[in-house]
Amino acid sequence: MAGLAGMALWTAIATLYRLDGPYSALVNVVACAAPMVLWSVLVDRVHLNPSTGIDWSSKRTLKDTLDVSVTKLTGLWLTWGGIALIYATFPFWWNGGSANFAWSIWCIEMAAPALFLLSIPYVLWLDRKLVQPRDGAWHLGAWLMGLKEPIDHGAIHNHLRSWAVKGFFLAFMLSIVPPNFADFVGWNFDRMFESPAVIANYCIAFMFVIDVAFATAGYILTMRPLDSHIRTATPLAAGWTAALICYPPFVLMNEGGVLDYHQGSADWTWWFAGHPWILGGLGAVLVVLTGIYAWATIAFGLRFSNLTHRGILTHGPYAWSRHPAYLSKNLFWWLSGLPFLATTGWAEGLRNAAIMAVVSGIYYWRARTEEQHLGSDPAYQEYSAWMARNAPVPRFFAWAGGKLRTT
C-alpha cells in the first residue's frame, strides 16, 4: 500500500502538470519502489527475516571474506558482460519492434557504470554478513578462475537462469513504462463523460500503470537485504517456453502472429456502441477484472518476477486463486475482445474464438509449470493443499470438473 500511495501521488502531480514524458514515467517507478523499500525495512523489518540468509551479528572482517568477494564479483561482472553481449549482438534489442527496447537499453547503459561501481562496496559489505557467501556468482567466478575449490554447477545454472530472467524481463518492462504512463497521464478529460466506456478505459489504464510500476520495481530490486532475492529460477524448459511465447520477440499473440485472435474483430466498445447500459455494465466488469490483475501484482510487493521463486504468496487475491493474474487477464481478453464476434462473418469469429482458447490454454500451461517449479517448496505444498480445501476458485473448478466427469 505504501508503494501504491507513492505512485498515486506522483501520477496525480504528473497528470496535473502534464508530465507525460519518459523521465516522468521512470520517476513513477521510483515513487512506487521507494516507499515500499522504506516500509519493508523500517516497519516490516524484512532484513531480519531468516530467509534473507543474512546474519547481522556476524563479526567477520573484510580480510576474512575478501577472497570470496573478489571471486563473486568476477562471476557477477562476467554475467553482466554476457547479458550486455546478448543485447549488443541481436538488433531486436536496439532497433525497435513491438516494444521500445531501444529506450530500455539506453536506461541500462546509463545505469551500468553506477551498478558496476556500487557492486564493489555492496558485495564486500554483504559477504561479511551472509551465512553462505559462496552463492552461484561465487561458484561461477571460481569455475572461470580455475580455483581448486569444489564447484556447485547447480548453483551456477540457477545463477545464470536468474539473471536471464532479470535481463530479459527488465528490458521488456522498461520498454513499456513510458507509453503506458503517457497514455494515462495524457488522458483527454474533455471527453471523459461522453460514454461509460471512456470512464472504464480510464480506470483500466490506471490499473495497467499500477501493474507496470510494481512489476518493474520488482525486477529491479532483487536484493537479499530486502528479502526479495531470487531463491530459484525455474529449470523447466516447458516453463520457459510457455512464458517466452507471451512476450516479444517470441510472442505469438501479437498482430499477425501465429495466435492472432483479432482477425476481422472489433472490441466491446464497437459492438455495444449506442447501448450505454451494456457499456456501463461490461465496463464495470472489465475494470474489476483489471483491478484483480493489478491487485495480484501489488500483492508481490518487491518480489514480482516471472519464472522465479522469491517467496510464497498466500494473501490478497492468492487466497482466492493460485493464479489470479492469469485468470483475470484471460477473462478480460474474452470479454473485451469478444473474439467469437467478427465483423467479417461467423466463420472468422469461430476461428478467433478457437485461437483465443489456445491462448488461454497456454496460460493454463504456464500456471501448471509454475506449480511444478514451486511445488518443491514445502511452504507451497502446504499452501496448495489449503487452497484445494478452502479457496473459492479451486473449489469451483474441482466441482465443475467433477460434474463433467459424471455426465
N, C-alpha and C positions, 0 to 999 in steps of 0.2 A: 504493500500500500504506500510505503514511503516513495518508492520509485514512481508509482502512478501519480502521486501528488506532485512530485518534482516535474514530471513530464507534462502534466496538465497545466501547471503554472507556466512553463515555457511555451507551450503551444498557444496558450491564451495571449501571452505577450507577442508571440510571432504573428498571430492572427490579427491582433490589434494594429501592429505596425507593418504588416505585410512583409515579414521577414521570411520569405519563402525560398531562399537560395540554399545551395548545398551545405554551406558552413552552418547556417541556422539549423539544418537538419541534423548535422553532427552534434551541435550543442544540445539538441533534443535528446540524443542518446546519452550524452553526459548528464543531462538533467535527470534522466531516468536512472542511470547507474550510480551516480554519486550518493544520493540519499539511501539507496539500498546498501551500498558498502558501509556507510556510516551506521546505519541501523543494525546491520549484521554484526559489526564489531562492537559497537557501544551498548546495544540493547540485547541482541540475541547472543552476543559473545561467542560467535561460531568458531573463532580462532582457538577456543579451548576445547572444542569437540575432539574426542579421541580419534575420530575418523580422519582428522587432518594429518595424522602421522607425525605431529609435532610435539616435542617435549620441551615446554618453555623453561623448565627448571634445569635443563642441560647446562653443564658448566664447561663444555668443550671449548677450546680456544681455536683461533684461526689456524694456528700451527697444526692442530690436531686434524683438521679437515681440509687443509689447503690442497693436498694432492687429489683428494676426492673431487673438490670443486673444480679444479683445472680440468680433470678428465671429463666431468659432467659438462662444463662449458664447451669443451671440444665437441662432444656429441651433440649438444644443443645447437651450436653455431653451424655445424655441418648439416644438421637437419634443416635449419632455416635456409642455408645455402641451396640445398636441394629443392626446397619449395620455390625459392627465387628463380632457380634454373628452369623449373617447370613453367612458371609464369612467363619467363623470357622466351622460352622455346616455342610455345603454342600461341599463335597470333590471336586466338579467340579471346585471350585474357586482356588484350590491349587494343583491339580494333573494333569493339562494339559487339553486336549480336543481339540476342533477345533481352539483354540486360546491360547496363552501363558499367562493364567491368573495367574500362579504362579509368573511371573515377576510383574504383576500388584499388586498383594497382597504384594509382597516384597517392592515395591515402597511405597505403602500406609503405611505399617508397619514402614518404615524408616521415613516417614513424620509425622506420628501420634503424637509422643511426641512434636514436634515443633508446630503442629497445636493446640494441647491442651493448651500448654503454651501461644502461641500467641493469642489464642482466648480470653484470660482474658483481656489484655490491649485493644484489638480491641473492644470488646463489651463494656467495661467500658467507652472507649472514644466515640464510636459511639452513644451509648444511650443518651449521653448528647446533641447530635445534632439532633437526629431523631425527626420528628414531631410526629410520633406514635411509640414509642419504644416497645409497647406491641404487638409484632407480634406473629406468630404461635409458635415459640420456647418458648416465654414467656407463652403463654396460655397452652402449653403442660407442662411446668415446674410448673405453678400454679396448674394445674389439678393434677399432680402427687404429689405435695407437700400438696395438700388438702387446699389450701388457700381459704379463704372466699371472693372470688372475682368472678365477672361474667366471665364465661368461654365461649369463642367463639370456639365451636367444629369444625366449618367450617374452621377456621384458622388453627387449629391443623391438620385437614385432609390435607389441602393444604401444610402445612409444611412437613408432612410425605411423601406425594406424591412427593414433590420437591426433598427431599433427597433420595427417592427411585430412581428417575430418575438419580440423580448425582451418587449415589452409584453403580447402575447397568452399566450405560453407560461410566462412567470414567474408571471403571475396564476394560471394553472392549476396549476402545480407547488406554489405556496404553499398553494393550496386543499386539496391532498391530503396535505400534510405532516402536519398534526395527526392526522387519523383513521388514516392509515397507521401512524404511530408508536404511537398509543394502542392499536391492535389488537395490536401485537406486545408492547409493554411490559406491557399489562394482561392478558396471557395467563393462563388458568386452568390452573396446573400440576397441580392436583389430578386432572385428567382426562388428563394427558399420555400415560399409557401404557395408556389404555383401548383404543386401536386404532392400528395403523400409520398410519392416515390422519391422526390427530391430530398425530403426530410430523412427518409430511410437511408438513402445513399450517403447523405452527410454523416449520419451516425455510423454507418458501415465503414466509411472512410476513416473515421476516428478510431474504430476498433482495429483496423489494419495498421494505423500509426502506432497504436499501443503494442500490437504484436511484433512489429518490426523493431521498435526501440528495445523492448525487453529481450528479444532473441539476439539482436546484435550485441547488446551488453553481455549476454550470457556467453557468446562465443569469445568475446574479448577477455573476460575476467575468469579465466580458468586458473585459479591460484589456490594453493594449499592453505595459506593463512585465512582465506575466506571459506574454506571447506567446500570450494566449488571446483576442485580439480577433477580431472577425468580419472575415474578408477580403472575402467577398461573401455576400449573401443571394440565394437563387435568384430569377431574374427570370421563371421559367417559371410560367405560370398553372396548368398541369397539376400542377406540383409543389405549389403552394399548395392547390389543390383536393383532391388526394389526401391531403394531410396534415390539412387542417382538418376534413374529414368524419370524422376519427377522434377528434376532441376536442370537448367542449362549448364553445359552444352549438350547433355544427354537426354533432355526432356522429350518425351514422346507425345505430350498432350497439347503442345502449342499449336498455333495456326499453321496448317499444312503438314503437321506431324502425323505419325502413324496412328495416333489415338486422338486426332482432332474430332471432337464431337459437336462442332459448331457449324457444319456444312448446311447452308440454307436455313440457319436458325435465327431466331430473334429472342431477346431476353424478356423477362417478365414485364418490364415497363412498356414494351411494344404490344405484347399480346393483350394486356389489360388496360391499355390507354383508354381514357374515357369512362372508366369504371372506378371511381375514387374509393369506394368501399372495399373493393377487392385489392386495389393497390395499397390501401392503408393496412388491411389485414395481413396480406402477404408480406408487405414491407416490414411490419412489426415482427413477424416470424423470422424473417431474414436478419433483422437486427439482433434478435435474441440468439440466433444460431452463431452469428459473428461474435456476439458478446461471449458466448460459451467458448468459442475458439480463442479469443483474446484472453479470457479467464484461464484457459488451460496453459497459455504461455506465461501469464503473470504468476501462476502457481509455482513455476520453476524458480522464480526469483533470479538469482545469479547463475543458475545451473542449467539454463536451456541449452540443448545441443542435440542434434541428430546422431544416431548410431553409437551413442556412448552411454555408459553407466556413470552417473555423477551423484548418485543417491536415489533412494526410492521415494516417490511421491505418494502420499496416501490422503492428502487433504484436498479441499476445494472440489473441482469437478472430478478429480481422480477418486473421490469417494462414491461417485455415481457410475463412472465408467472407467475401464482401464485405458481407453483411448478416446477421450472426449474431443480432442482436436480433430482426429481423423473422422469421427462420426459426424460432428457438426459441420466440418468442411464439406464432406460429401453430400450431406443433406442440403447444404447451401447451394452447391452446384446443381443438384437436381431441381431445386425449387426456383432458383434464379435463372438458370439457363433453359429450363423446360426442354431438354433435348428431344423428347418424344414429340414435340411440335415443330414443324418446319414450314417455312413459307413456300417451299418448293414441292410440297406434297407429302403424303403419309409415308411413302417408302423411305424418303430421306429421314423422316422422323424416327422410323423404326431402326434405321442404321445408326443414327446418332444415339438413340437410347441403348442399343446393344454395345456401342463403343463406350458410352458412359458407364455401363455396367462393368466393362472390363477395367476401366479406370478405378471404380470403386473396389473391384477385386484386387487391384494392385495395392491399394491402401490396406485392405484386409491382409494381404501377403506381408506388407511392411509391419503391420501390427503383430502378426504371428512370429516374424523373425525377431522383433524386439522382445517379445515374451520369452522366446528361446534363449536370447542373449542374457536377459536379466534373471532368467529362471535359475541360474546357478547360485544366486544370492539367496540365502535362507530368508532374509527380510522380504524379498519379493515373493517367495513361495508362500510365506505367511499372509502377505497382502493379497495375493491372488486367490488363496483359499477363502479368505474373509469376504472378498468381493463376490465370489461364486455363491456364497451363502446369504449375503446381505444386500449387495448393491442392486439398485433397480434395473439398470441396463443389462448386466449379465443375466440376472434372473429372468428378465423378459425374453431375451434371446434363448435361454435354456427352455423356457416354457414354450415358446414358438417352435423351437426345434423338436421338442417332444410331441407337440401337436402334429407336426408334419410327418414325423416317423410313424405315428399311429393312424394316419389317414391313407 
